[in-house]
Amino acid sequence: MRRRQKLIKINMYYYIYDEFIQDKRYEKELIRIENRLADLGITGKISRLALFRDPTEMIADEVSRGVSTVVAVGNDQTVRKIIDVVADQNVIFGLIPLGTPNNLAKLLGLPEGVPACDILSARSIETIDLGSVNGRRFISGLSVPNFSAEITYDGKFKIEPARPGTLEIRNLAGAEISRETLADPRDGLFETTIRVGLKKGWNFFKKQKYGESLLTSRRLAIRSREPISLIADGEEMIDKRFDIRMNPQPLQVITSRRRMF
Amino acid sequence: MSASQNETIIAEGVKMDGDFVSQGHVVIDGDVTGSVQTSQSLRVGETAKIHADISAGSAVIAGEVEGNVRVVDRLDITETAMIHGDVETQVLSVAAGAQLNGRVTMNQSNQSNAEASEAD
């Protein structure tokens, strides 16, 4: 009788701990997380981020050894540190939220600490768009708090605020301004909002009104005469030119049913 | 594709320059130079100043337009509107007080003929 061979694909996990979670206050929670991962049978090699340790080589080495899922243990900044490498390696990305800020975890429907291990184990995977600004990837979005530059949409038309305003470019992020809708990270489009204060007229005590422009695009170029500050997933970048585009390779990410998109 | 599948808003306080093409509904309250094209509805608000040729599925114009306006279905020109350019539409409504300086072409007969030939 011919022996039937069944191929079972084993998901190898690789955990990246951020530097800050080595702090004593996270010690107990980390032990609980590691115990839960062992119970669920999804343990894997652990590496710790450090100031002079480049995550690029660490992750690339592990992927070449067969790792299929890279899990960040930390906050939004932890994700920011490794997202470029994870996207380049075309692996599944997981997150165990610890510490603050953890806005991305909220959007993905991931609870903090131990409960996130069960979601990781359930492996509900969504494919989401990734943006890039001047070659650096971002998941949630970008914002320019004091925006008075020119922005070109898909190379076809330009928009410039008449007075300084605020600019938000969203991939997954919700609206920090006034709209309650969440940008869909699966539509291949950025949603941009430009909010500009309107002239009050003669009545100084009149409540300030705002004009809110809403547009979508795949590619954006910001050009400014002076260096401007742009916040990408919580990290500040200062430049006169920002080229923003959809990353050709989307990201596979582990989410829960409580995700916000 | 260069713009929204849903709704695009060019609000008061911004200037747009270039060729804007959309498959969704468009609202313009700001300044626009170039061209505007949408297969859906277009609303030009009272504060809008448009120096562009416009093409839309249907349109309501309440602001200033300097350019030709071509609408497939229905065009409503409100009392605050100022249009300097030719207008081409199937159904036209002009409110008292509106300023319209240009040639008006109604395409209803062409459309009816086309529909009749399709029915045959």
Contacts between the chains, C-beta under 8 A, distances in Angstrom:
chain1	res1	chain2	res2	distance
A	152	B	18	7.9
A	153	B	2	6.6
A	153	B	3	7.3
A	154	B	1	7.8
A	154	B	2	4.4
A	154	B	3	7.8
A	156	B	2	4.7
A	156	B	18	5.5
A	156	B	19	5.5
A	156	B	20	7.2
A	156	B	21	7.2
A	157	B	2	7.5
A	157	B	16	5.9
A	157	B	17	6.4
A	157	B	18	2.8
A	157	B	19	6.0
A	157	B	20	5.0
A	157	B	34	6.3
A	158	B	16	7.0
A	158	B	17	4.9
A	158	B	18	5.6
A	159	B	10	7.6
A	159	B	14	5.5
A	159	B	15	7.0
A	159	B	16	5.1
A	159	B	17	7.9
A	160	B	14	6.8
A	160	B	15	5.2
A	160	B	17	7.9
A	161	B	13	6.1
A	161	B	14	5.2
A	161	B	15	7.8
A	162	B	13	5.1
A	162	B	14	6.5
A	162	B	15	6.2
A	162	B	31	7.8
A	163	B	13	6.4
A	165	B	13	7.0
A	187	B	5	7.9
A	189	B	4	7.9
A	189	B	5	8.0
A	194	B	11	7.5
A	194	B	14	5.8
A	196	B	11	7.1
A	196	B	12	7.8
A	196	B	13	3.5
A	196	B	14	6.2
A	197	B	13	7.4
A	198	B	12	5.9
A	198	B	13	5.6
A	210	B	13	7.9
A	211	B	11	3.4
A	211	B	12	4.1
A	211	B	13	3.9
A	211	B	14	6.8
A	211	B	29	6.7
A	211	B	30	7.0
A	212	B	9	6.8
A	212	B	11	5.4
A	213	B	9	5.4
A	213	B	10	5.5
A	213	B	11	4.3
A	213	B	13	8.0
A	213	B	14	5.1
A	213	B	30	7.0
A	214	B	4	8.0
A	214	B	7	6.8
A	214	B	8	6.5
A	214	B	9	4.4
A	214	B	11	8.0
A	215	B	3	6.4
A	215	B	4	6.7
A	215	B	8	5.3
A	215	B	9	7.6
A	215	B	10	7.7
A	216	B	3	6.3
A	216	B	4	4.5
A	216	B	5	7.5
A	216	B	6	7.7
A	216	B	8	7.3
A	217	B	2	6.9
A	217	B	3	7.0
A	218	B	1	7.5
